[in-house]
């Protein structure tokens, strides 16, 4: 693969283009009425560990799924034996057992009662776009076999991809030595750098760039990304220092102007629950969940490794996502508390830098 691959995103989607001139237009970019997406992945019993260890059966019309597979894969001999529901996920995920011994993972829309953040409503389009880009790369990502954006076969969009072998890195972590973990983390950084070689002419979330609504600068794209999350927080009346956050992003936006190339950044890439490994060799065999990706600065993935004001802005962004997401889907852990501590410390540091700049 070439050192850098410049792509034409307009071919991936046929959205109506729109110009973005002010932050208020994010309401139009991420409308509340948008339905969340679906995906399908081919797998075996090992991959079930990456989703959940205790799949539950659900009533899913096998005949409809079988007809969809026949129409999409043009394979009339495939028969759906049964489907199983894998709980505890944002999307409804089903294991589809086929007559030839293979399995599909059917990732359905979240429950209609599930509130989603604005950027989560485009996860299927984003994943389909990113997987299409990575088809010929060395990244162990699923290969797309079929994608129905309009959902004409299942009354909802869906994506069919190939199976990736391996067990969940998250499940294996307690049994790995520090040396083994370090080796796997090095592999993940290398795979992330491969993704970063892809370049777009404009900045912003992949789905928006694909619909010709990207930003010409990373400063503007990042500001819109922060603003969309803040609006999610306001919708849920989350207690946050909104004025201070917006002031910090506006005041220090020039720190982002050094980012001149819009590179592919898959948020969550390398997260243990999204990684499959071969336990015998500790090699990374698969990466899952490409639904949250942006064209921007690769340093956004590891803000702690990025020094200066830019790194502080990225830490702030990740913190507010963690805080607000926990209000949409509360978790029994200390992630929100840690995120609030991080946000408070980061805003304080940015305020100090602002005062020093006045001197």
N, C-alpha and C positions, 0 to 999 in steps of 0.2 A: 504494500500500500504506500502511496506517496507520502512524503513528510507532512503535507497539508492538502486537504481535499476541500475545494470550494464547491458548494452545491447550489442548485436552483430549487428553492423551496416552493416556488409557485406551482410546480408540477405536482406536489404532494396533496394539495388541497384546492378546493374551488370556492373558498369562502369569499364573500363580498369584501373588498378592501375598504378601509376607512382610515382617515387621517386622525392622528392623536395630537391634540394641541394643549389640553390641560388635564389635570388629575381627575376631574369630575367625570371624564369620559371612561374611566375604568368601569363605571357602572354598566356601560354599554359593552365593554370588552368582556366582562365577566358577569353576564346577566344572571339574576337569581333564578330565572325560569329554565335555564339550561339543564337538561337531564344528564346525570352522570353516566359513565361508560361501562363497557364490557370487554373482557379478553379471554382468549383460549390458548392454552399451552399443552403440548404433548409431553407426557411424563410416565414414570413408573412409580412403584410404591416407595422408592427412596425419596422421590421429590415431595411426597406427601409430608415428609418430615420438615420440609422447608416452609410448609404452610401451617400444619398442625398435626399433632401425634394422634388425635382422636377424631377421625372423620365421622360425621353422622349422616345417615341416609335422609334424603329429602324426596318429596314427590315432585319429580321433574319429568315431563312428558318425554320418554325416551324416543318415541316415534318422531317427534318434532326435531329432536337433536339429531337423530339418524338421518332424516331427510335433509337437514342443514348440512351435515357432513358429506352426504352424497352429492348435493348440489355444489358445495364449495370445493371439495377435493376431487370431484368427478370420479368417485370410487364407489360403485354400486354394491360391492360385496361386503363393505364394512357394516357390522351390526353392533348396536349399543346393547351391552349386556346389562349394565346397571349404572346408576349415578350415585355419588356420595357427596354430602355437603361437608365442607371444611370450615368450622366456625372460627370466631374471634378475629375476623378481618374486616376491613372497611368495605371491600367489595364482597359479594356473595360468590364463593368459589366452590365449584363442584368437580370432583374427579369423575370422569366418564370412562368406564371400562369397556373396551372394544373386543370384538370376537377374535381378532388376530393376536391378542395378548398385550397390545399396547394400551396406553391410557391417554386421555385428554384431560387437561385441567381447564374447566370452563369458568371464567371469571365474569360474573354477572354484575349488573348495576347494584349499588348499595340499596338497602331497603328504602322505600319512599319516605320513611320516617327519619332517615339519617340526614342530618344537616351537614353540608359540605362547605369547605372553604372555596373561594372562587377559583383558585388555581387547581383544585382537585377535580373540577368538573370537566377538564380537558385531558384527563390522564390517558384515556384510550387513544385519542388522536395523537397525543404526544408519543405514546409508546409505539404506535404503528409507524410514525414518522421516523423515530430514532432507530427502530429495528430495520427499517428499509435502508437507512444510511449505513448501518453496521453490517450489512449482508456479506460483504467481501472483506471484512476486517478480521483481525486475529483475536477479537474479543469473543469469548464464549457466550454469546447471546443467542436466544432462540431465533430460529430462522422462520420468517413469516411464510405460511402456506396459503393463507387466505384472510381477507379483511373486508368486512361489510360495514361501511360507515353509516349507512342508513338503517341498518337493522331490518331489512326486508324479509330475512329468513327466520329470525327469532323474535321479531317485534322489538328488537334492540340491537345496537351495533355489536359486533364481535370480531375477534382476532384469533386466528388459528396459527400456532407455531409448532416447531419441532420440539421434541423431548430433549432435556438436558440431564445427564446422569449426575449422581452425587448425593451427598447428605448435607443437611443444613450446617453451615459454619457456626451458627448460633448454638445448635445442639452439641456440636463437637467442642466448643470453646472450653468447657470445664475439664476436658480430658487432654487438652493440649499443653505442652510445655511452653515456656516463654520463647524459646528458640523457634519452635514450630509456629507459634503465633506471629513472630516477627517475619518469618519466611513467607507466610500467607499474606501479611500486610504489604510486604514488598511486591508481591505479585499483583495485588489489588492496585497499588499505586502505579505500577507499570501499565496495567490495563486501562486505568483512568487516563494516563498520558496518551494512550492510543486514541481514546475518544476525543481528547482535546485537540487532536490534529485536524478535526473537521472544522471548517470555517464557514460562517454565514456572512452575507453582505450587511445584515442589520442585527441589532441586539434585541433580547427579550425572551419571554417564554416561547418554547418551540412552536406551540400551536398558534400563537399570535403572529410570530414571524412567518410561519407557513401560510397564513392568511393575508400576507402583505401588510401587517399592522405592526411591524417591528419599529424600533427606535434607531436613529442614526448614531446615537452615542450610548455608551454603557451607563453614563450618569443618569440619563433620562429613563432608560430601561429599568435600572435599579430603583429609581424613585417610584416608578409605577408599580414595581413588584412589592415594595414596602407598603405603598399606599393601599394596594388591594388587600393585603393582610390586615392592615389597620382597620379598613372598612369592615372586614370580617369580624374583628374584635368589637367594633362599635355596634354592629348588628346584634351581637350577643351580649352587649353591655359589659364587656370585660374591663376590669379596672386596670388601666395602663396610663402612663404619662404620655398621652398622645401628642400634646403640644411639644414636649421636649424631644420626642422621637422625630417628629416632622422637622423641627428646627435643626436637629443634628444632621439629618440627611440633607437638608437644603444648604446648611452652612458649610458642610464639608464635602459637598458633591464634587468639587474640583479635584479631590483626591482620586476620583475614579477616571479622570480624563486621560490618565496615562494608559488606560486599557484601550488599545486602538483596533484590536481584532476580536470579533465575536466568535469565540470558540465554544464547542459543544461541552456543556457541563451537566452531567447527570447527577442531580441531587439525590443522595441516598445510595449512590454507587459505592459498593464496598461495605455497606451496612451489613452486619453479620447475618441478619435474617434474610437478606437478599442474595446471599452467596452460597453456592454449592461447592463442596470439595470432595476429593477422593481421599478417604481417610488413610488409605495405604501409603499414598505418596505425599499427601497434604497439598496436592496441586489443585488450583481452582478450576473446576470443571464447568461452572455455569454462573451467570449473573442474571438476576431476576429484577423485575419492576423498573422499567425505564419511563414511567409515567410522569415523573417530575424532572424535566430537563429544560435548560435555558441555553440561549446563546449569549455568552458573556465571558466573565473572568474565571479561569480555572481555580484561582485562589479562593473562590467562594466555597469550595468544597472543604478546605482546611483553613478556616480563618485564624486559628491559633498559630499557624505557621507563617501568617502574613503580618509583618510588622507595620507599625505606623497607623495613621488614621484610617486607611482603607480596611485594614484588618479589624479595627474596632467597629466600623460600620457593618461589616459582614457578621461579626459576633452579635451585634444588635439585631440584625435580620433573623438569624437563626433563633435567637432568644424569643423574639416576639412570635415566631411561628410555633415554637414549642409551647409557649404560654397559651396562645389563642386556640391551638389545636386541642389542648387539654380541656378547654371549656366546651368545645364542640363534642369531644369524646373523652370524658374523664378517665384517667388511669390511676391505678393504686400504686403510684411510685412517687419519687421525689423530683421528677423531671421538671415540673413547673416551678417548684421552689428553687431548684438549682438555676433554672432559666431566669427567674426573677432576680436572683442574686447577681447573675452575670449581666443582666440588662442594667441593673442599678449601678454596678461598678463601671460598666462601659460608658453609660451616659455621663457619669461623674468625671471620668477621664476625658471624654470629649469636651465637657464643659470647661475643664481646666485648660485644655489645649486652646479652646476658644478665647479664654481670658488672656492666656500667654500671648496669643497672636495679636492682641490689642496693644500689648506693651511695646 
